[in-house]
Amino acid sequence: MISVFDNKEDCCGCTACKSICQTQAISMEPDKEGFLYPEINQELCIDCSKCRKVCAFQNGYDIPGNLRQPKVYAAKHNNENIRSNSTSGGAFTAISDYVLDNNGVVFGAAFDENMNVIQQVASTAKERDKFRGSKYVQSDLKNVYKEISMLLKDDVQVLFTGTPCQTAGLYRFLEGHNIENLILCDLVCHGTPSPLMWREHIRHLEKKEKSKVDEYYCRHKVEGWHTHTEMVIYKNGKEDYKSIISQEHKTLFYSHNILRPSCHNCKYTNLMRPSDITIADFWGIEKYMPDFDDNKGISLILVNSAKCEQLLKEVSNNLTLKESNTEDCLQPQLKEPSQPSPDRAEFWEDYKTYGYDYIIRKYAGYNLRTVIKRNIIALKMAIIGEKKKNEHKINN
C-alpha cells in the first residue's frame, strides 16, 4: 500500500488506520503545516488494505443504533461554579460525572506540560476537569483507540469525547467489538486548527511576556459567554485577555487559513451524528429562549441514540433542561463545512518564506498602527469611565 489516502482533503488524522495496522507499519507524521498524516513503512506493509477499509472519512459512516432524528435540548448545569468553569453550559461535566461515579473512565483533550493538546484519560473528577473548555487546535490521539479497545474488553465503561471525525474513526476501528459500555460524545466542530500554528502562538506569547504560559483558555467568560474572548495566564502571574497578541490565535482561527484541509470537506456537518450524544454551545438561544439565556453559557445537547436517552435521564438532576427542536439549533456547522479561505495558499507560503511574526502582522492585525489605534480607544474609554465616576460622585 503506497498511501492511506489520495488527497489531503480525504484524511482527517483520526488514527484509525494506524491503530488497525497489525504490522505497525503506519506512523502519524506532521506535514509542513503541522497536521499529522499516516505514513506507511513499505518494508513492514503486507498490503492487506485494512487501513483503507477502516477509514470512515473516505468510506462513509453508519451508526445503526442511532435515532432517526436527534432529540434536542438546551441545558445548563445547576452548579453555577461548574457552569462558570465550562465553555458553555456544563453538560460535559454532568455526563462525565455520571460515568466516573459508575467507576468508568473519560477520554478528552487536555494541555500537557508544554501546552500541546493531547487526548488523555481520566478516572477522577480532578483529572477530568482538565478536559473542560474548548481547545482550538487539533488534538494528538496517540494510541487512544487501542487503549479504549482494551478497556472495553475489561468491561470498563468508557466515555470518549472528541470531534465528529474522531468519534467516527473510533467507531469504525471498534467494528466487531462489544461497545455496550462505550459512550461516544462528539462536538459541533468549526474546524481543527494547525498544531504548528498553536505552538507558534504560544512561543510568541512567551517571547513577548518573557514568561512561560501557565494556563490558556480558548473561550473565557470574562466578557460574557456570547463574546469569544481568549485568556492567557503566565507563570509570572499576569493575566491577559485585552491585548491584540492574546487574541491573535482566535483571529487566525476565524480566518480559516489554519484549518486542516479535510475540515473544508467535512462529512459530519449535519444532524446524522457519528455519536451517541452531541454537545455544543446553543448559539441563537437568545432568540428562541430569551428567558433561559443569561449570558453565562447554555449547552446544546443532541441525543442521538436510545443509549443516551437513558443517560440523559440519569444526569437530569444536575441539569436544567429545556426541550428544543432541530430548526432552532441549526447552526452553520450542522449544515455545511467551514469554507476555505481564498488566502490559504498565500498564507502558508508567507509563513514558509517570512515566518510567524510576519503572518500575524499581515493576517492577524498585530502591527504598530493597530496597536496604537487600540491603545487610543482603550485610553478614551478609560477617560470616559473616569469622567462618569466623577459625575456620579458630584451628583451624590
MOHUWO-V169658 format. One record per pair of residues at least 12 apart in sequence whose C-alpha atoms are under 10 Angstrom apart, sorted by sequence separation. I is the first residue (numbers start at 1). J is the second residue. If there is no record, write none. Layout:
# MOHUWO-V169658
i=I j=J
i=I j=J
This chain:
# MOHUWO-V169658
i=15 j=27
i=26 j=38
i=27 j=39
i=28 j=40
i=76 j=88
i=77 j=89
i=78 j=90
i=82 j=94
i=107 j=119
i=108 j=120
i=109 j=121
i=119 j=131
i=148 j=160
i=217 j=229
i=218 j=230
i=219 j=231
i=220 j=232
i=229 j=241
i=230 j=242
i=231 j=243
i=285 j=297
i=286 j=298
i=347 j=359
i=350 j=362
i=4 j=17
i=15 j=28
i=25 j=38
i=26 j=39
i=27 j=40
i=38 j=51
i=75 j=88
i=76 j=89
i=77 j=90
i=107 j=120
i=108 j=121
i=118 j=131
i=171 j=184
i=217 j=230
i=218 j=231
i=229 j=242
i=232 j=245
i=285 j=298
i=4 j=18
i=14 j=28
i=25 j=39
i=26 j=40
i=27 j=41
i=75 j=89
i=76 j=90
i=77 j=91
i=106 j=120
i=107 j=121
i=108 j=122
i=170 j=184
i=202 j=216
i=216 j=230
i=217 j=231
i=218 j=232
i=232 j=246
i=283 j=297
i=285 j=299
i=13 j=28
i=25 j=40
i=26 j=41
i=74 j=89
i=75 j=90
i=76 j=91
i=77 j=92
i=79 j=94
i=106 j=121
i=107 j=122
i=145 j=160
i=216 j=231
i=217 j=232
i=231 j=246
i=232 j=247
i=282 j=297
i=283 j=298
i=285 j=300
i=347 j=362
i=13 j=29
i=24 j=40
i=25 j=41
i=26 j=42
i=75 j=91
i=77 j=93
i=78 j=94
i=105 j=121
i=106 j=122
i=107 j=123
i=144 j=160
i=167 j=183
i=168 j=184
i=215 j=231
i=216 j=232
i=217 j=233
i=230 j=246
i=231 j=247
i=281 j=297
i=282 j=298
i=283 j=299
i=347 j=363
i=24 j=41
i=25 j=42
i=74 j=91
i=77 j=94
i=105 j=122
i=106 j=123
i=110 j=127
i=167 j=184
i=215 j=232
i=216 j=233
i=229 j=246
i=230 j=247
i=281 j=298
i=282 j=299
i=283 j=300
i=23 j=41
i=25 j=43
i=26 j=44
i=76 j=94
i=104 j=122
i=105 j=123
i=106 j=124
i=110 j=128
i=112 j=130
i=117 j=135
i=166 j=184
i=167 j=185
i=168 j=186
i=214 j=232
i=215 j=233
i=216 j=234
i=223 j=241
i=229 j=247
i=230 j=248
i=280 j=298
i=281 j=299
i=282 j=300
i=18 j=37
i=21 j=40
i=25 j=44
i=26 j=45
i=104 j=123
i=105 j=124
i=106 j=125
i=109 j=128
i=110 j=129
i=111 j=130
i=117 j=136
i=118 j=137
i=119 j=138
i=120 j=139
i=166 j=185
i=167 j=186
i=213 j=232
i=214 j=233
i=215 j=234
i=222 j=241
i=228 j=247
i=230 j=249
i=280 j=299
i=281 j=300
i=282 j=301
i=18 j=38
i=24 j=44
i=25 j=45
i=103 j=123
i=104 j=124
i=105 j=125
i=108 j=128
i=110 j=130
i=111 j=131
i=117 j=137
i=118 j=138
i=119 j=139
i=120 j=140
i=164 j=184
i=166 j=186
i=167 j=187
i=213 j=233
i=214 j=234
i=215 j=235
i=230 j=250
i=279 j=299
i=280 j=300
i=281 j=301
i=301 j=321
i=343 j=363
i=15 j=36
i=17 j=38
i=18 j=39
i=23 j=44
i=24 j=45
i=25 j=46
i=103 j=124
i=106 j=127
i=107 j=128
i=108 j=129
i=109 j=130
i=110 j=131
i=116 j=137
i=117 j=138
i=118 j=139
i=119 j=140
i=120 j=141
i=141 j=162
i=145 j=166
i=149 j=170
i=158 j=179
i=164 j=185
i=165 j=186
i=212 j=233
i=213 j=234
i=214 j=235
i=220 j=241
i=229 j=250
i=279 j=300
i=280 j=301
i=300 j=321
i=4 j=26
i=13 j=35
i=14 j=36
i=15 j=37
i=16 j=38
i=18 j=40
i=22 j=44
i=23 j=45
i=100 j=122
i=101 j=123
i=106 j=128
i=108 j=130
i=109 j=131
i=110 j=132
i=116 j=138
i=117 j=139
i=118 j=140
i=119 j=141
i=120 j=142
i=145 j=167
i=148 j=170
i=152 j=174
i=157 j=179
i=158 j=180
i=159 j=181
i=160 j=182
i=161 j=183
i=162 j=184
i=163 j=185
i=164 j=186
i=165 j=187
i=211 j=233
i=212 j=234
i=213 j=235
i=214 j=236
i=228 j=250
i=278 j=300
i=279 j=301
i=280 j=302
i=298 j=320
i=299 j=321
i=300 j=322
i=301 j=323
i=302 j=324
i=3 j=26
i=12 j=35
i=13 j=36
i=14 j=37
i=15 j=38
i=22 j=45
i=23 j=46
i=100 j=123
i=101 j=124
i=105 j=128
i=108 j=131
i=109 j=132
i=110 j=133
i=116 j=139
i=117 j=140
i=118 j=141
i=119 j=142
i=120 j=143
i=121 j=144
i=139 j=162
i=155 j=178
i=157 j=180
i=158 j=181
i=159 j=182
i=160 j=183
i=161 j=184
i=162 j=185
i=163 j=186
i=164 j=187
i=211 j=234
i=212 j=235
i=213 j=236
i=214 j=237
i=216 j=239
i=278 j=301
i=279 j=302
i=298 j=321
i=301 j=324
i=302 j=325
i=12 j=36
i=13 j=37
i=14 j=38
i=21 j=45
i=22 j=46
i=99 j=123
i=100 j=124
i=101 j=125
i=107 j=131
i=108 j=132
i=109 j=133
i=110 j=134
i=111 j=135
i=116 j=140
i=117 j=141
i=118 j=142
i=119 j=143
i=120 j=144
i=138 j=162
i=139 j=163
i=145 j=169
i=146 j=170
i=149 j=173
i=153 j=177
i=155 j=179
i=156 j=180
i=157 j=181
i=158 j=182
i=159 j=183
i=160 j=184
i=161 j=185
i=162 j=186
i=163 j=187
i=164 j=188
i=165 j=189
i=210 j=234
i=211 j=235
i=212 j=236
i=213 j=237
i=214 j=238
i=215 j=239
i=216 j=240
i=217 j=241
i=277 j=301
i=278 j=302
i=279 j=303
i=300 j=324
i=302 j=326
i=11 j=36
i=12 j=37
i=13 j=38
i=21 j=46
i=26 j=51
i=100 j=125
i=106 j=131
i=109 j=134
i=110 j=135
i=119 j=144
i=138 j=163
i=141 j=166
i=145 j=170
i=149 j=174
i=152 j=177
i=153 j=178
i=155 j=180
i=156 j=181
i=157 j=182
i=158 j=183
i=159 j=184
i=160 j=185
i=161 j=186
i=162 j=187
i=163 j=188
i=164 j=189
i=209 j=234
i=210 j=235
i=211 j=236
i=213 j=238
i=277 j=302
i=278 j=303
i=11 j=37
i=22 j=48
i=96 j=122
i=109 j=135
i=118 j=144
i=121 j=147
i=144 j=170
i=145 j=171
i=148 j=174
i=152 j=178
i=153 j=179
i=155 j=181
i=156 j=182
i=157 j=183
i=158 j=184
i=159 j=185
i=160 j=186
i=161 j=187
i=162 j=188
i=163 j=189
i=210 j=236
i=211 j=237
i=213 j=239
i=276 j=302
i=277 j=303
i=278 j=304
i=11 j=38
i=21 j=48
i=96 j=123
i=97 j=124
i=121 j=148
i=139 j=166
i=146 j=173
i=152 j=179
i=155 j=182
i=162 j=189
i=163 j=190
i=205 j=232
i=209 j=236
i=211 j=238
i=275 j=302
i=276 j=303
i=277 j=304
i=302 j=329
i=21 j=49
i=22 j=50
i=96 j=124
i=97 j=125
i=100 j=128
i=109 j=137
i=111 j=139
i=145 j=173
i=146 j=174
i=149 j=177
i=152 j=180
i=153 j=181
i=163 j=191
i=206 j=234
i=275 j=303
i=276 j=304
i=277 j=305
i=292 j=320
i=301 j=329
i=8 j=37
i=21 j=50
i=22 j=51
i=96 j=125
i=109 j=138
i=110 j=139
i=145 j=174
i=149 j=178
i=152 j=181
i=163 j=192
i=205 j=234
i=206 j=235
i=209 j=238
i=218 j=247
i=273 j=302
i=275 j=304
i=276 j=305
i=277 j=306
i=292 j=321
i=300 j=329
i=20 j=50
i=21 j=51
i=109 j=139
i=110 j=140
i=131 j=161
i=149 j=179
i=151 j=181
i=152 j=182
i=202 j=232
i=216 j=246
i=273 j=303
i=274 j=304
i=275 j=305
i=276 j=306
i=277 j=307
i=292 j=322
i=20 j=51
i=97 j=128
i=108 j=139
i=109 j=140
i=151 j=182
i=218 j=249
i=219 j=250
i=271 j=302
i=273 j=304
i=276 j=307
i=277 j=308
i=5 j=37
i=17 j=49
i=18 j=50
i=19 j=51
i=93 j=125
i=96 j=128
i=109 j=141
i=218 j=250
i=272 j=304
i=273 j=305
i=276 j=308
i=277 j=309
i=4 j=37
i=5 j=38
i=17 j=50
i=18 j=51
i=21 j=54
i=96 j=129
i=108 j=141
i=149 j=182
i=271 j=304
i=275 j=308
i=276 j=309
i=289 j=322
i=4 j=38
i=5 j=39
i=16 j=50
i=17 j=51
i=20 j=54
i=148 j=182
i=277 j=311
i=3 j=38
i=4 j=39
i=16 j=51
i=17 j=52
i=19 j=54
i=93 j=128
i=123 j=158
i=276 j=311
i=277 j=312
i=289 j=324
i=3 j=39
i=4 j=40
i=15 j=51
i=16 j=52
i=17 j=53
i=18 j=54
i=92 j=128
i=93 j=129
i=288 j=324
i=2 j=39
i=3 j=40
i=16 j=53
i=17 j=54
i=92 j=129
i=107 j=144
i=121 j=158
i=122 j=159
i=208 j=245
i=2 j=40
i=3 j=41
i=16 j=54
i=17 j=55
i=93 j=131
i=121 j=159
i=1 j=40
i=2 j=41
i=3 j=42
i=16 j=55
i=17 j=56
i=92 j=131
i=93 j=132
i=121 j=160
i=285 j=324
i=289 j=328
i=1 j=41
i=2 j=42
i=15 j=55
i=16 j=56
i=92 j=132
i=120 j=160
i=205 j=245
i=288 j=328
i=1 j=42
i=14 j=55
i=92 j=133
i=107 j=148
i=119 j=160
i=204 j=245
i=205 j=246
i=287 j=328
i=288 j=329
i=14 j=56
i=90 j=132
i=119 j=161
i=204 j=246
i=2 j=45
i=12 j=55
i=14 j=57
i=86 j=129
i=90 j=133
i=105 j=148
i=119 j=162
i=205 j=248
i=285 j=328
i=1 j=45
i=11 j=55
i=12 j=56
i=13 j=57
i=85 j=129
i=88 j=132
i=201 j=245
i=202 j=246
i=284 j=328
i=285 j=329
i=1 j=46
i=2 j=47
i=4 j=49
i=10 j=55
i=11 j=56
i=12 j=57
i=86 j=131
i=87 j=132
i=88 j=133
i=201 j=246
i=283 j=328
i=284 j=329
i=1 j=47
i=3 j=49
i=4 j=50
i=5 j=51
i=11 j=57
i=12 j=58
i=86 j=132
i=87 j=133
i=88 j=134
i=105 j=151
i=201 j=247
i=282 j=328
i=283 j=329
i=284 j=330
i=1 j=48
i=4 j=51
i=5 j=52
i=10 j=57
i=11 j=58
i=82 j=129
i=85 j=132
i=86 j=133
i=87 j=134
i=104 j=151
i=201 j=248
i=202 j=249
i=282 j=329
i=283 j=330
i=284 j=331
i=1 j=49
i=3 j=51
i=4 j=52
i=9 j=57
i=10 j=58
i=85 j=133
i=86 j=134
i=87 j=135
i=201 j=249
i=281 j=329
i=282 j=330
i=283 j=331
i=1 j=50
i=3 j=52
i=4 j=53
i=9 j=58
i=10 j=59
i=200 j=249
i=282 j=331
i=283 j=332
i=1 j=51
i=5 j=55
i=82 j=132
i=281 j=331
i=1 j=52
i=4 j=55
i=104 j=155
i=105 j=156
i=106 j=157
i=107 j=158
i=108 j=159
i=109 j=160
i=198 j=249
i=104 j=156
i=105 j=157
i=106 j=158
i=107 j=159
i=108 j=160
i=109 j=161
i=197 j=249
i=5 j=58
i=103 j=156
i=104 j=157
i=105 j=158
i=106 j=159
i=107 j=160
i=108 j=161
i=109 j=162
i=134 j=187
i=136 j=189
i=138 j=191
i=139 j=192
i=4 j=58
i=102 j=156
i=103 j=157
i=104 j=158
i=105 j=159
i=106 j=160
i=107 j=161
i=108 j=162
i=136 j=190
i=137 j=191
i=138 j=192
i=139 j=193
i=102 j=157
i=103 j=158
i=104 j=159
i=105 j=160
i=106 j=161
i=107 j=162
i=136 j=191
i=137 j=192
i=138 j=193
i=139 j=194
i=140 j=195
i=197 j=252
i=198 j=253
i=226 j=281
i=271 j=326
i=136 j=192
i=137 j=193
i=138 j=194
i=139 j=195
i=193 j=249
i=197 j=253
i=225 j=281
i=100 j=157
i=135 j=192
i=136 j=193
i=137 j=194
i=138 j=195
i=226 j=283
i=99 j=157
i=100 j=158
i=135 j=193
i=136 j=194
i=137 j=195
i=138 j=196
i=226 j=284
i=99 j=158
i=100 j=159
i=136 j=195
i=137 j=196
i=193 j=252
i=194 j=253
i=271 j=330
i=99 j=159
i=137 j=197
i=138 j=198
i=193 j=253
i=198 j=258
i=226 j=286
i=270 j=330
i=98 j=159
i=137 j=198
i=192 j=253
i=193 j=254
i=197 j=258
i=270 j=331
i=273 j=334
i=96 j=158
i=136 j=198
i=137 j=199
i=191 j=253
i=196 j=258
i=197 j=259
i=269 j=331
i=270 j=332
i=271 j=333
i=272 j=334
i=96 j=159
i=190 j=253
i=191 j=254
i=193 j=256
i=194 j=257
i=195 j=258
i=269 j=332
i=270 j=333
i=271 j=334
i=95 j=159
i=96 j=160
i=190 j=254
i=192 j=256
i=193 j=257
i=194 j=258
i=195 j=259
i=269 j=333
i=270 j=334
i=271 j=335
i=96 j=161
i=191 j=256
i=193 j=258
i=194 j=259
i=195 j=260
i=268 j=333
i=269 j=334
i=270 j=335
i=190 j=256
i=192 j=258
i=193 j=259
i=194 j=260
i=268 j=334
i=269 j=335
i=270 j=336
i=191 j=258
i=192 j=259
i=193 j=260
i=266 j=333
i=268 j=335
i=269 j=336
i=270 j=337
i=191 j=259
i=192 j=260
i=193 j=261
i=225 j=293
i=226 j=294
i=227 j=295
i=268 j=336
i=269 j=337
i=92 j=161
i=190 j=259
i=191 j=260
i=192 j=261
i=225 j=294
i=226 j=295
i=267 j=336
i=268 j=337
i=269 j=338
i=191 j=261
i=192 j=262
i=193 j=263
i=224 j=294
i=225 j=295
i=226 j=296
i=266 j=336
i=267 j=337
i=191 j=262
i=192 j=263
i=224 j=295
i=225 j=296
i=226 j=297
i=265 j=336
i=266 j=337
i=191 j=263
i=223 j=295
i=224 j=296
i=225 j=297
i=226 j=298
i=264 j=336
i=265 j=337
i=266 j=338
i=190 j=263
i=191 j=264
i=223 j=296
i=224 j=297
i=225 j=298
i=264 j=337
i=265 j=338
i=189 j=263
i=190 j=264
i=221 j=295
i=222 j=296
i=263 j=337
i=264 j=338
i=265 j=339
i=191 j=266
i=221 j=296
i=262 j=337
i=263 j=338
i=264 j=339
i=265 j=340
i=190 j=266
i=221 j=297
i=263 j=339
i=264 j=340
i=104 j=181
i=106 j=183
i=107 j=184
i=108 j=185
i=189 j=266
i=263 j=340
i=264 j=341
i=104 j=182
i=107 j=185
i=117 j=195
i=116 j=195
i=189 j=268
i=190 j=269
i=259 j=338
i=261 j=340
i=116 j=196
i=188 j=268
i=189 j=269
i=259 j=339
i=260 j=340
i=117 j=198
i=135 j=216
i=136 j=217
i=137 j=218
i=188 j=269
i=259 j=340
i=116 j=198
i=135 j=217
i=136 j=218
i=188 j=270
i=256 j=338
i=258 j=340
i=259 j=341
i=115 j=198
i=116 j=199
i=133 j=216
i=134 j=217
i=135 j=218
i=136 j=219
i=188 j=271
i=256 j=339
i=257 j=340
i=258 j=341
i=261 j=344
i=99 j=183
i=115 j=199
i=133 j=217
i=134 j=218
i=135 j=219
i=254 j=338
i=255 j=339
i=256 j=340
i=257 j=341
i=114 j=199
i=132 j=217
i=133 j=218
i=134 j=219
i=188 j=273
i=255 j=340
i=256 j=341
i=257 j=342
i=259 j=344
i=116 j=202
i=133 j=219
i=134 j=220
i=187 j=273
i=255 j=341
i=256 j=342
i=257 j=343
i=258 j=344
i=115 j=202
i=133 j=220
i=186 j=273
i=254 j=341
i=255 j=342
i=256 j=343
i=257 j=344
i=95 j=183
i=114 j=202
i=185 j=273
i=186 j=274
i=187 j=275
i=255 j=343
i=256 j=344
i=257 j=345
i=185 j=274
i=186 j=275
i=255 j=344
i=257 j=346
i=258 j=347
i=95 j=185
i=184 j=274
i=185 j=275
i=186 j=276
i=187 j=277
i=188 j=278
i=189 j=279
i=257 j=347
i=258 j=348
i=184 j=275
i=185 j=276
i=186 j=277
i=187 j=278
i=188 j=279
i=189 j=280
i=257 j=348
i=183 j=275
i=184 j=276
i=185 j=277
i=186 j=278
i=187 j=279
i=188 j=280
i=92 j=185
i=183 j=276
i=184 j=277
i=185 j=278
i=186 j=279
i=187 j=280
i=188 j=281
i=182 j=276
i=183 j=277
i=184 j=278
i=185 j=279
i=186 j=280
i=187 j=281
i=115 j=212
i=165 j=262
i=114 j=212
i=115 j=213
i=165 j=263
i=114 j=213
i=115 j=214
i=113 j=213
i=114 j=214
i=115 j=215
i=168 j=268
i=113 j=214
i=115 j=216
i=165 j=266
i=36 j=138
i=113 j=215
i=164 j=266
i=165 j=267
i=35 j=138
i=36 j=139
i=164 j=267
i=165 j=268
i=171 j=274
i=34 j=138
i=35 j=139
i=36 j=140
i=111 j=215
i=164 j=268
i=170 j=274
i=171 j=275
i=35 j=140
i=63 j=168
i=111 j=216
i=163 j=268
i=164 j=269
i=168 j=273
i=169 j=274
i=62 j=168
i=167 j=273
i=168 j=274
i=257 j=363
i=61 j=168
i=167 j=274
i=168 j=275
i=252 j=359
i=57 j=165
i=60 j=168
i=61 j=169
i=63 j=171
i=165 j=273
i=166 j=274
i=167 j=275
i=252 j=360
i=255 j=363
i=56 j=165
i=57 j=166
i=62 j=171
i=63 j=172
i=164 j=273
i=165 j=274
i=166 j=275
i=167 j=276
i=251 j=360
i=255 j=364
i=56 j=166
i=61 j=171
i=62 j=172
i=164 j=274
i=56 j=167
i=57 j=168
i=61 j=172
i=163 j=274
i=164 j=275
i=249 j=360
i=252 j=363
i=253 j=364
i=28 j=140
i=56 j=168
i=57 j=169
i=60 j=172
i=137 j=249
i=163 j=275
i=188 j=300
i=248 j=360
i=251 j=363
i=252 j=364
i=28 j=141
i=55 j=168
i=56 j=169
i=136 j=249
i=162 j=275
i=187 j=300
i=248 j=361
i=251 j=364
i=252 j=365
i=28 j=142
i=55 j=169
i=56 j=170
i=136 j=250
i=161 j=275
i=164 j=278
i=187 j=301
i=250 j=364
i=251 j=365
i=27 j=142
i=54 j=169
i=55 j=170
i=56 j=171
i=57 j=172
i=160 j=275
i=163 j=278
i=187 j=302
i=245 j=360
i=248 j=363
i=249 j=364
i=54 j=170
i=56 j=172
i=137 j=253
i=161 j=277
i=162 j=278
i=186 j=302
i=248 j=364
i=54 j=171
i=55 j=172
i=56 j=173
i=136 j=253
i=161 j=278
i=185 j=302
i=247 j=364
i=248 j=365
i=54 j=172
i=55 j=173
i=161 j=279
i=185 j=303
i=247 j=365
i=248 j=366
i=53 j=172
i=54 j=173
i=185 j=304
i=245 j=364
i=247 j=366
i=53 j=173
i=54 j=174
i=184 j=304
i=244 j=364
i=245 j=365
i=54 j=175
i=137 j=258
i=138 j=259
i=184 j=305
i=244 j=365
i=245 j=366
i=51 j=173
i=137 j=259
i=138 j=260
i=183 j=305
i=244 j=366
i=245 j=367
i=19 j=142
i=136 j=259
i=137 j=260
i=185 j=308
i=243 j=366
i=244 j=367
i=18 j=142
i=19 j=143
i=183 j=307
i=184 j=308
i=13 j=138
i=14 j=139
i=15 j=140
i=16 j=141
i=18 j=143
i=19 j=144
i=20 j=145
i=182 j=307
i=183 j=308
i=12 j=138
i=13 j=139
i=14 j=140
i=15 j=141
i=19 j=145
i=20 j=146
i=181 j=307
i=244 j=370
i=245 j=371
i=13 j=140
i=14 j=141
i=15 j=142
i=16 j=143
i=18 j=145
i=19 j=146
i=180 j=307
i=244 j=371
i=13 j=141
i=14 j=142
i=15 j=143
i=16 j=144
i=18 j=146
i=19 j=147
i=183 j=311
i=243 j=371
i=15 j=144
i=16 j=145
i=15 j=145
i=16 j=146
i=87 j=217
i=244 j=374
i=14 j=145
i=87 j=218
i=88 j=219
i=243 j=374
i=87 j=219
i=88 j=220
i=242 j=374
i=243 j=375
i=86 j=219
i=87 j=220
i=88 j=221
i=86 j=220
i=87 j=221
i=85 j=220
i=86 j=221
i=84 j=220
i=85 j=221
i=89 j=225
i=242 j=378
i=84 j=221
i=88 j=225
i=84 j=222
i=87 j=225
i=88 j=226
i=86 j=225
i=84 j=224
i=84 j=225
i=190 j=332
i=191 j=333
i=188 j=331
i=189 j=332
i=190 j=333
i=188 j=332
i=189 j=333
i=190 j=334
i=188 j=333
i=189 j=334
i=134 j=280
i=188 j=334
i=190 j=336
i=191 j=337
i=190 j=337
i=191 j=338
i=189 j=337
i=190 j=338
i=191 j=339
i=14 j=163
i=189 j=338
i=190 j=339
i=14 j=164
i=16 j=166
i=14 j=165
i=15 j=166
i=19 j=170
i=13 j=165
i=14 j=166
i=16 j=168
i=17 j=169
i=20 j=172
i=204 j=356
i=12 j=165
i=13 j=166
i=14 j=167
i=16 j=169
i=20 j=173
i=203 j=356
i=204 j=357
i=11 j=165
i=12 j=166
i=14 j=168
i=15 j=169
i=16 j=170
i=19 j=173
i=20 j=174
i=197 j=351
i=14 j=169
i=15 j=170
i=16 j=171
i=17 j=172
i=18 j=173
i=200 j=355
i=201 j=356
i=13 j=169
i=14 j=170
i=16 j=172
i=17 j=173
i=200 j=356
i=201 j=357
i=12 j=169
i=16 j=173
i=35 j=192
i=200 j=357
i=15 j=173
i=16 j=174
i=35 j=193
i=36 j=194
i=34 j=193
i=35 j=194
i=36 j=195
i=197 j=356
i=201 j=360
i=33 j=193
i=34 j=194
i=35 j=195
i=33 j=194
i=34 j=195
i=35 j=196
i=33 j=195
i=34 j=196
i=35 j=197
i=33 j=196
i=34 j=197
i=32 j=196
i=33 j=197
i=34 j=198
i=30 j=195
i=31 j=196
i=34 j=199
i=30 j=196
i=12 j=192
i=95 j=277
i=92 j=278
i=92 j=279
i=91 j=279
i=92 j=280
i=90 j=279
i=91 j=280
i=89 j=279
i=91 j=281
i=88 j=279
i=89 j=280
i=90 j=281
i=88 j=280
i=89 j=281
i=87 j=280
i=88 j=281
i=89 j=282
i=87 j=281
i=88 j=282
i=88 j=283
i=70 j=271
i=69 j=271
i=70 j=272
i=68 j=271
i=69 j=272
i=70 j=273
i=68 j=272
i=69 j=273
i=75 j=279
i=57 j=262
i=67 j=272
i=74 j=279
i=61 j=267
i=66 j=272
i=67 j=273
i=70 j=276
i=71 j=277
i=72 j=278
i=73 j=279
i=74 j=280
i=75 j=281
i=60 j=267
i=61 j=268
i=66 j=273
i=70 j=277
i=74 j=281
i=75 j=282
i=88 j=295
i=89 j=296
i=90 j=297
i=91 j=298
i=92 j=299
i=57 j=265
i=60 j=268
i=66 j=274
i=70 j=278
i=74 j=282
i=88 j=296
i=89 j=297
i=90 j=298
i=91 j=299
i=57 j=266
i=58 j=267
i=63 j=272
i=66 j=275
i=67 j=276
i=73 j=282
i=87 j=296
i=88 j=297
i=89 j=298
i=90 j=299
i=91 j=300
i=92 j=301
i=57 j=267
i=62 j=272
i=63 j=273
i=65 j=275
i=66 j=276
i=86 j=296
i=87 j=297
i=88 j=298
i=89 j=299
i=91 j=301
i=56 j=267
i=57 j=268
i=61 j=272
i=62 j=273
i=63 j=274
i=65 j=276
i=66 j=277
i=74 j=285
i=86 j=297
i=87 j=298
i=88 j=299
i=89 j=300
i=61 j=273
i=62 j=274
i=63 j=275
i=84 j=296
i=85 j=297
i=86 j=298
i=87 j=299
i=88 j=300
i=99 j=311
i=61 j=274
i=63 j=276
i=83 j=296
i=84 j=297
i=86 j=299
i=95 j=308
i=98 j=311
i=83 j=297
i=98 j=312
i=74 j=289
i=83 j=298
i=76 j=292
i=80 j=296
i=83 j=299
i=95 j=311
i=98 j=314
i=99 j=315
i=75 j=292
i=76 j=293
i=95 j=312
i=98 j=315
i=56 j=274
i=74 j=292
i=94 j=312
i=97 j=315
i=74 j=293
i=95 j=314
i=96 j=315
i=76 j=296
i=77 j=297
i=94 j=314
i=95 j=315
i=98 j=318
i=76 j=297
i=77 j=298
i=91 j=312
i=94 j=315
i=95 j=316
i=97 j=318
i=75 j=297
i=76 j=298
i=77 j=299
i=93 j=315
i=94 j=316
i=75 j=298
i=76 j=299
i=94 j=317
i=95 j=318
i=34 j=258
i=35 j=259
i=36 j=260
i=74 j=298
i=75 j=299
i=76 j=300
i=91 j=315
i=94 j=318
i=95 j=319
i=33 j=258
i=35 j=260
i=73 j=298
i=74 j=299
i=75 j=300
i=91 j=316
i=93 j=318
i=94 j=319
i=33 j=259
i=34 j=260
i=35 j=261
i=73 j=299
i=74 j=300
i=75 j=301
i=33 j=260
i=73 j=300
i=74 j=301
i=91 j=318
i=72 j=300
i=73 j=301
i=74 j=302
i=90 j=318
i=91 j=319
i=72 j=301
i=73 j=302
i=90 j=319
i=91 j=320
i=71 j=301
i=72 j=302
i=73 j=303
i=89 j=319
i=70 j=301
i=71 j=302
i=72 j=303
i=89 j=320
i=70 j=302
i=71 j=303
i=72 j=304
i=69 j=302
i=70 j=303
i=71 j=304
i=69 j=303
i=70 j=304
i=71 j=305
i=69 j=304
i=70 j=305
i=67 j=303
i=68 j=304
i=69 j=305
i=70 j=306
i=66 j=303
i=67 j=304
i=68 j=305
i=66 j=304
i=67 j=305
i=71 j=309
i=78 j=316
i=65 j=304
i=66 j=305
i=67 j=306
i=70 j=309
i=77 j=316
i=78 j=317
i=79 j=318
i=65 j=305
i=66 j=306
i=67 j=307
i=77 j=317
i=78 j=318
i=79 j=319
i=63 j=304
i=64 j=305
i=65 j=306
i=66 j=307
i=75 j=316
i=77 j=318
i=78 j=319
i=63 j=305
i=65 j=307
i=66 j=308
i=67 j=309
i=76 j=318
i=77 j=319
i=78 j=320
i=75 j=318
i=76 j=319
i=77 j=320
i=78 j=321
i=75 j=319
i=76 j=320
i=77 j=321
i=74 j=319
i=75 j=320
i=76 j=321
i=74 j=320
i=75 j=321
i=76 j=322
i=13 j=260
i=73 j=320
i=74 j=321
i=75 j=322
i=12 j=260
i=73 j=321
i=74 j=322
i=75 j=323
i=11 j=260
i=12 j=261
i=13 j=262
i=72 j=321
i=73 j=322
i=74 j=323
i=11 j=261
i=12 j=262
i=72 j=322
i=73 j=323
i=74 j=324
i=9 j=260
i=10 j=261
i=11 j=262
i=12 j=263
i=72 j=323
i=73 j=324
i=74 j=325
i=8 j=260
i=9 j=261
i=10 j=262
i=11 j=263
i=71 j=323
i=72 j=324
i=73 j=325
i=8 j=261
i=9 j=262
i=10 j=263
i=12 j=265
i=71 j=324
i=72 j=325
i=73 j=326
i=7 j=261
i=8 j=262
i=9 j=263
i=11 j=265
i=12 j=266
i=71 j=325
i=72 j=326
i=7 j=262
i=9 j=264
i=10 j=265
i=11 j=266
i=70 j=325
i=71 j=326
i=72 j=327
i=74 j=329
i=9 j=265
i=10 j=266
i=69 j=325
i=70 j=326
i=72 j=328
i=73 j=329
i=9 j=266
i=10 j=267
i=69 j=326
i=72 j=329
i=33 j=348
i=32 j=348
i=33 j=351
i=33 j=352
i=32 j=352
